Amino acid sequence: MSTSKPDSTDKIEPIREELSSETAVHETSGTAFADEDGYRFLFTNIIDPESIPRREPSQDRADWVVENITRIVHGEFSLQYGLLRQQLAQSMIDDGFREEMIDTYLLWSIRSMTETIVFRAGFLFPLDFSKREYRVVRGRTVDQICIPEIALVMHRIVAGRTGMNRTDLFGKTAGIFSLD
């Protein structure tokens, strides 16, 4: 019989007010209003794995992994697990983690973070969205983008331009995510 803490996938759904909010967005460090059609999306890019800070010799490995997961999830939410792994793997290997154990370390760390993030359907979300306005993270593949994000983008496009046909809507949505 297991007495371990429940997995964060069993916790409440992440607060979705930001993914469904139509409030005006504001300038945020590292982002820009860059869509020429006036939908007022904030854009940012995937965090470069080379920018992941190296662990200090006095820093606990588990704390270092949790800090980096937190930084990436808050910078790129919703974040697909595979992308998180891709971003942290080399830094972890460079620090001495065995490659075959990376998923074990990451999943253990994620499960220990139930007070700050949610892991659901392969995506990580911060529990508190209030610290950051939604941004479109460019540079991801379509399977690295969650359905609520796609729905939010489509909703903003349709709200800004009535009478758009399905083909144009899909094309605009792909363009916003740089999937062209």
C-alpha positions as CSV (number, residue, x, y, z in Angstrom):
1,M,0.0,0.0,0.0
2,S,1.5,3.3,-1.0
3,T,1.5,6.2,1.4
4,S,3.1,8.7,-1.0
5,K,1.6,12.1,-1.7
6,P,-0.9,12.1,-4.6
7,D,0.4,13.0,-8.0
8,S,-0.2,16.6,-9.0
9,T,-2.2,15.1,-11.9
10,D,-4.8,14.2,-9.3
11,K,-5.0,17.8,-8.0
12,I,-7.4,20.5,-9.1
13,E,-7.3,21.8,-12.7
14,P,-5.0,24.8,-13.1
15,I,-6.8,28.1,-12.8
16,R,-7.8,28.8,-16.4
17,E,-8.9,32.4,-16.1
18,E,-5.9,33.6,-17.9
19,L,-6.2,31.2,-20.8
20,S,-9.8,32.3,-21.3
21,S,-9.4,36.0,-20.4
22,E,-10.0,38.6,-23.0
23,T,-8.6,41.5,-20.9
24,A,-6.1,43.9,-22.5
25,V,-2.6,42.5,-22.4
26,H,0.4,44.7,-21.4
27,E,4.0,44.9,-22.2
28,T,6.1,42.3,-20.3
29,S,9.8,42.0,-20.1
30,G,11.1,39.9,-23.0
31,T,7.9,40.0,-25.0
32,A,6.5,42.2,-27.7
33,F,3.3,43.0,-29.5
34,A,4.3,41.7,-32.9
35,D,1.2,40.6,-34.7
36,E,0.5,42.8,-37.7
37,D,-3.3,42.1,-37.6
38,G,-3.8,43.9,-34.3
39,Y,-4.9,40.9,-32.1
40,R,-2.5,42.2,-29.4
41,F,-0.8,38.9,-28.6
42,L,2.4,39.0,-26.5
43,F,5.1,36.8,-28.0
44,T,8.1,35.1,-26.6
45,N,10.4,32.2,-27.5
46,I,11.3,29.0,-25.9
47,I,13.9,29.4,-23.2
48,D,17.3,28.5,-24.6
49,P,18.8,25.4,-22.9
50,E,22.2,27.2,-22.9
51,S,20.6,29.9,-20.5
52,I,19.8,27.3,-17.8
53,P,22.0,28.2,-14.9
54,R,24.5,25.6,-13.8
55,R,24.2,24.2,-10.3
56,E,26.4,25.8,-7.6
57,P,28.6,23.3,-5.8
58,S,26.8,24.1,-2.5
59,Q,23.3,23.7,-4.1
60,D,21.3,20.5,-3.6
61,R,20.7,18.7,-6.9
62,A,16.9,18.3,-6.2
63,D,16.6,22.0,-5.4
64,W,18.4,23.0,-8.6
65,V,16.1,20.8,-10.7
66,V,13.0,22.2,-9.0
67,E,14.2,25.8,-9.5
68,N,14.8,25.2,-13.2
69,I,11.5,23.5,-13.7
70,T,9.7,26.4,-11.9
71,R,11.6,29.0,-14.1
72,I,10.7,27.2,-17.3
73,V,7.1,26.5,-16.5
74,H,6.5,30.1,-15.4
75,G,8.2,31.4,-18.5
76,E,6.5,29.1,-21.1
77,F,3.3,27.7,-19.7
78,S,1.6,25.7,-20.8
79,L,4.7,23.6,-21.1
80,Q,4.7,20.1,-22.7
81,Y,6.8,17.6,-20.7
82,G,8.9,16.6,-23.7
83,L,9.9,20.2,-24.3
84,L,10.8,20.6,-20.6
85,R,13.0,17.5,-20.8
86,Q,14.6,18.7,-24.0
87,Q,15.5,22.0,-22.3
88,L,16.9,20.5,-19.1
89,A,18.5,17.2,-20.2
90,Q,21.9,18.5,-21.3
91,S,22.3,20.7,-18.2
92,M,21.4,17.7,-16.0
93,I,23.9,15.4,-17.9
94,D,26.6,18.1,-17.6
95,D,25.9,18.1,-13.8
96,G,26.5,14.4,-13.6
97,F,22.9,13.0,-13.8
98,R,22.8,9.7,-15.7
99,E,20.9,10.1,-19.0
100,E,18.7,7.1,-18.4
101,M,17.6,8.6,-15.0
102,I,16.6,12.1,-16.3
103,D,12.9,11.2,-16.6
104,T,12.9,9.7,-13.1
105,Y,14.4,12.9,-11.7
106,L,12.2,15.2,-13.6
107,L,9.0,13.3,-12.7
108,W,10.0,13.0,-9.1
109,S,10.6,16.8,-9.0
110,I,7.3,17.6,-10.7
111,R,5.4,15.4,-8.2
112,S,7.1,17.3,-5.4
113,M,5.9,20.6,-6.7
114,T,2.1,20.1,-6.1
115,E,1.8,23.4,-4.3
116,T,3.2,25.4,-7.3
117,I,2.5,23.5,-10.6
118,V,0.0,21.1,-12.1
119,F,0.9,18.3,-14.5
120,R,-2.1,17.3,-16.6
121,A,-2.3,15.5,-20.0
122,G,1.4,15.9,-20.6
123,F,1.5,19.7,-19.9
124,L,2.7,21.7,-16.9
125,F,0.9,24.8,-15.7
126,P,1.6,27.1,-12.8
127,L,-1.1,27.0,-10.1
128,D,-1.1,30.8,-9.9
129,F,-1.5,32.5,-13.3
130,S,-1.8,35.9,-11.8
131,K,1.9,36.7,-12.0
132,R,2.1,36.7,-15.8
133,E,-0.1,37.6,-18.7
134,Y,-0.6,34.9,-21.3
135,R,2.0,34.9,-24.0
136,V,2.3,33.0,-27.3
137,V,5.5,30.9,-27.0
138,R,6.9,30.5,-30.5
139,G,9.3,27.9,-31.7
140,R,7.2,24.9,-30.6
141,T,5.8,22.1,-32.7
142,V,2.0,21.7,-32.8
143,D,2.1,18.7,-30.4
144,Q,3.8,21.1,-27.8
145,I,0.8,23.4,-27.8
146,C,-2.1,22.6,-25.6
147,I,-5.7,22.8,-26.8
148,P,-6.8,25.7,-24.5
149,E,-4.0,27.8,-26.0
150,I,-5.1,27.1,-29.5
151,A,-8.7,27.9,-28.5
152,L,-7.7,31.2,-26.9
153,V,-5.8,32.2,-30.0
154,M,-8.7,31.2,-32.3
155,H,-11.2,33.1,-30.0
156,R,-9.1,36.3,-30.2
157,I,-8.8,36.0,-33.9
158,V,-12.5,35.5,-34.5
159,A,-13.5,38.2,-32.0
160,G,-11.3,40.7,-33.9
161,R,-12.6,39.8,-37.3
162,T,-16.1,38.5,-38.0
163,G,-17.0,36.6,-41.1
164,M,-13.7,34.7,-41.3
165,N,-13.9,31.2,-42.9
166,R,-12.5,28.1,-41.3
167,T,-9.5,27.9,-43.7
168,D,-8.5,31.5,-42.9
169,L,-9.0,30.9,-39.2
170,F,-6.7,27.9,-39.2
171,G,-4.1,29.7,-41.3
172,K,-4.1,32.7,-39.0
173,T,-3.9,30.5,-35.9
174,A,-0.9,28.6,-37.4
175,G,0.7,31.9,-38.2
176,I,0.4,33.2,-34.7
177,F,2.2,30.1,-33.4
178,S,4.7,30.3,-36.3
179,L,3.7,26.9,-37.6
180,D,3.7,27.9,-41.2
